[in-house]
Amino acid sequence: MRITSESTLAPYAAHPSHSRGRVHAELLDASRDPFDVDRQRIFASTSLRRLQYKTQVFVTDEHDHFRTRLTHTLEVAQIARRLAGILDVNSRLAEAIALAHDLGHPPFGHAGEATLAELMAGAGGFEHNAHTLRVVDYLEHPYPAFRGLNLSFELREGLIKHTSTFDRPAPETAGGVDVAELLASGPLPSIEAQLVSVADRIAYDCHDLEDALGAHLIGPAELEDLRVWTEAAAPVRDQHPTANLFAIRRPILDALIDRLVCDCTTETQRRLRNSGLTNIDDVRRAADPAVDFSSGFLIHVREMERFLAERVYRHRKVVSMDANARRVIERLFAAYVQNPAMLPARFAKRIDSQGPHRVICDYIAGMTDRFCQDDYKRLFGPDERV
């Protein structure tokens, strides 16, 4: 994996020396790459550590080997660095955006997010990518001189403009964080942020297949319906014709990731050659993203994602876990609305200025699955079903 130095970055990449800086002035070591500073602060954040106990698809106490939100994040970061190295753009910024992109995720995965979005309707809304910006700009506050982590403009822009199959951040859901300057830079983020969105997609498509196999929600025969899977599996099966799927699933998934990365980088390089982009501001103002799969290959990617939606995300076991998660969050939220004094003091003191719904949303969104379940039992009794 090649890390591109600033002197060899493509002209349309995010160059550290041209960063738009930070909201709060700081005396930082001039020799340090600003995106390395961002990366260090994200790694040290409590929000990143809490992702270890937040659901990806399967709740964190279901099995030790299923992905959590943290292991998903690490896989996205690895793929993002790989894409950035091939495309000669800033791998440090790409990795930092990837590490931060899910810091605003609530407990219990997308079920938790959907529940908070419903509960916050009419009270400013909730969307986990927009909430991520609130986390790094306000809720994390390890430095006495300012609130937040004071991350670079380019990283924060990448968070508010992050998109995927499931994610469409809306500025009005950023919970009071000022995003006007970030959005005024143009409709699109940097190439680095765009490739993080694709890396996110590659990571969850592939690891959700592996976890679904491990959970026995799908079997080998069902995967034969997926062209992108069968083409990746063919050479591995030729080498190991008698092996069962569980013995060779990892080399197949590695080959699948390679195919996804190869198509994305080939198509992106084609677009960039024809784009006329000469700097990062051209990227921001472009009519269409530069980073994506080719139209022909995208058909097969979407086929895989429909398969996951139908066979995994809508499986009765996952639906049952999601329904239980909704019930827990709904009851917790209602209990705190009814009696905000039960909140920790550092949250309760913000109610007068921010309103009870936003503060309660901040509190619950920051919970791990485990803490949420424990808090539920504390409020409703140890024998209450979670």
PyMOL commands that set and color helices and strands:
alter all, ss='L'
color gray80, all
select helices_A, chain A and resi 6-8+16-18+34-43+46-53+69-87+91-100+109-119+128-139+153-160+171-173+180-184+191-214+220-223+227-239+245-275+280-285+295-313+316-338+340-342+345-348+351-354+356-365+369-380
alter helices_A, ss='H'
color red, helices_A
deselect
rebuild
show_as cartoon
